[in-house]
Amino acid sequence: MGRVWAASLLLTAILSFAIRGVNHGRFSFIHLLSLWMLYLVPKIVWSARTHNIRVHRSSVRGTVFGALLIAGFFTFPFNRMLGGWLFG
């Protein structure tokens, strides 16, 4: 499951660079998160393969925390598309 999760996270980060409709064709603040994921996922995989459990655990927990809370904070405000769909 970890390999699928890591591959999905990398693919999502790469594909997110094609989404530029929100900021008039330019990159937006959320693309910094994609850049961070392109750094962090290989670090997570490497720490797992080298059995560095402490680094792996803290990196995965930080990624999940960041993905749920930080990205969710920028996704769900009322003036955003997903926030408008959910909260009307």
C-alpha positions in Angstrom: 0.0 0.0 0.0 2.9 2.3 0.7 4.1 2.1 -2.9 0.7 2.8 -4.3 0.3 5.8 -1.9 3.8 7.2 -2.8 3.2 6.7 -6.6 -0.2 8.4 -6.3 1.2 11.3 -4.4 4.0 11.8 -6.9 1.6 11.6 -9.9 -0.8 14.0 -8.3 2.1 16.5 -7.5 3.3 16.3 -11.1 -0.1 16.6 -12.7 -0.9 19.6 -10.5 1.6 21.7 -12.4 -0.8 21.6 -15.4 -3.6 23.3 -13.4 -3.1 27.0 -13.8 -6.6 28.3 -14.5 -7.0 29.8 -11.1 -4.2 32.3 -11.3 -4.5 33.5 -14.9 -2.0 30.9 -16.3 0.6 31.3 -13.6 1.6 29.1 -10.7 -0.2 29.7 -7.4 0.7 29.3 -3.8 -0.6 25.7 -3.7 2.1 24.7 -6.2 4.6 25.1 -3.4 3.0 22.1 -1.8 3.5 20.1 -5.0 7.2 21.1 -5.1 7.5 20.0 -1.4 5.9 16.6 -2.2 8.4 16.1 -5.1 11.1 16.4 -2.5 9.4 14.6 0.4 8.1 11.4 -1.3 11.6 10.2 -2.4 12.8 11.0 1.1 10.0 8.9 2.6 10.7 6.0 0.2 14.5 6.2 0.8 14.0 6.2 4.6 11.7 3.1 4.4 14.2 1.2 2.2 17.1 2.0 4.5 15.0 1.1 7.6 15.3 4.5 9.1 12.0 4.2 10.9 12.2 7.4 12.9 12.6 9.6 9.8 10.0 7.6 7.8 7.4 7.8 10.5 7.8 11.5 11.2 7.8 12.3 7.4 4.7 10.3 6.7 2.9 11.7 9.7 3.8 15.2 8.7 2.7 14.6 5.1 -0.7 13.2 6.2 -1.1 16.1 8.7 -0.2 18.6 6.1 -2.3 17.1 3.3 -5.4 17.0 5.5 -5.1 20.2 7.4 -3.1 22.6 5.4 -4.3 21.7 1.9 -7.8 21.3 3.2 -7.6 24.8 4.7 -6.9 26.2 1.2 -9.4 24.0 -0.5 -12.6 24.5 1.5 -13.1 28.2 1.9 -16.4 29.4 0.6 -15.0 31.4 -2.3 -13.2 28.3 -3.8 -14.9 25.8 -6.2 -14.9 22.8 -3.8 -16.1 24.9 -0.9 -18.9 26.3 -3.0 -20.0 22.8 -4.0 -20.0 21.5 -0.4 -21.3 24.5 1.5 -23.4 26.0 -1.3 
